[in-house]
């Protein structure tokens, strides 16, 4: 099994979520985050005062999938999260040694799905 973390723009989430569902990904965790990288900061306006916004709002998607789903999931994210602009995000893949469902004590892939 692998854990896939994807940092994406919030405005592409609906399309990415639909694409993941078509690949059989029913469960995932979504966290609202803020980050900075090569994407330049933006200027915001608050009560008539301009200020620099160093961090951009992003979503972090996390899912654990079996090996045979890793490439289809990556391709779905790449296709639907890309805008061609700096700040589209990143995908990270980690090995998962074990998964355990707390309620039933099931282990392995059955604990994830």
DASULLIN-V315827 format. One record per pair of residues at least 6 apart in sequence whose C-alpha atoms are under 8 Angstrom apart, sorted by sequence separation. I is the first residue (numbers start at 0). GAP is how many residues later the second one is. D is the distance in whole Angstrom. If there is no record, write none. Layout:
I;GAP;D, I;GAP;D
//
This chain:
19;6;8, 43;6;6, 44;6;6, 81;6;6, 99;6;6, 100;6;7, 104;6;8, 42;7;6, 43;7;5, 80;7;7, 99;7;5, 42;8;6, 43;8;6, 80;8;8, 98;8;6, 99;8;7, 42;9;5, 43;9;6, 97;9;7, 98;9;5, 41;10;6, 42;10;6, 97;10;6, 98;10;7, 100;10;5, 40;11;7, 41;11;5, 99;11;6, 100;11;7, 40;12;5, 41;12;7, 98;12;6, 99;12;8, 40;13;5, 98;13;7, 39;14;8, 40;14;7, 40;15;8, 73;17;8, 35;18;7, 35;19;5, 34;20;5, 35;20;6, 33;21;6, 34;21;5, 33;22;5, 34;22;7, 33;23;4, 34;23;7, 32;24;6, 33;24;6, 31;25;7, 32;25;5, 33;25;8, 31;26;6, 32;26;6, 31;27;5, 32;27;7, 30;28;6, 31;28;6, 29;29;7, 30;29;5, 29;30;6, 30;30;7, 28;31;8, 29;31;5, 28;32;6, 29;32;7, 63;32;8, 27;33;7, 28;33;5, 27;34;6, 28;34;7, 27;35;5, 26;36;7, 27;36;8, 24;40;8, 65;43;7, 12;46;8, 22;46;8, 9;47;7, 38;47;6, 64;47;8, 8;48;7, 9;48;6, 37;48;7, 38;48;5, 63;48;7, 8;49;5, 9;49;6, 22;49;7, 37;49;7, 7;50;6, 8;50;6, 22;50;7, 36;50;8, 6;51;6, 7;51;5, 6;52;6, 7;52;7, 5;53;8, 6;53;5, 7;53;8, 19;53;6, 22;53;8, 5;54;6, 6;54;6, 4;55;7, 5;55;5, 4;56;5, 5;56;7, 19;56;6, 3;57;8, 4;57;5, 18;57;6, 19;57;8, 3;58;6, 4;58;7, 18;58;8, 2;59;7, 3;59;5, 2;60;6, 3;60;6, 15;60;7, 2;61;4, 3;61;8, 15;61;6, 18;61;7, 1;62;6, 2;62;6, 0;63;7, 1;63;6, 0;64;6, 1;64;6, 15;64;5, 0;65;4, 1;65;6, 14;65;6, 15;65;6, 0;66;5, 3;66;8, 14;66;8, 1;68;7, 11;68;7, 12;68;8, 11;69;6, 5;71;8, 8;72;7, 7;73;6, 8;78;8, 8;79;6, 7;80;6, 8;80;7, 7;81;5, 6;82;5, 7;82;7, 5;83;7, 6;83;5, 5;84;6, 6;84;6, 5;85;4, 4;86;6, 5;86;6, 26;86;8, 3;87;7, 4;87;5, 3;88;6, 4;88;6, 3;89;5, 2;90;6, 3;90;7, 1;91;7, 2;91;5, 1;92;6, 2;92;6, 1;93;5, 2;93;6, 0;94;6, 1;94;5, 0;95;5, 0;96;7, 0;108;7
//
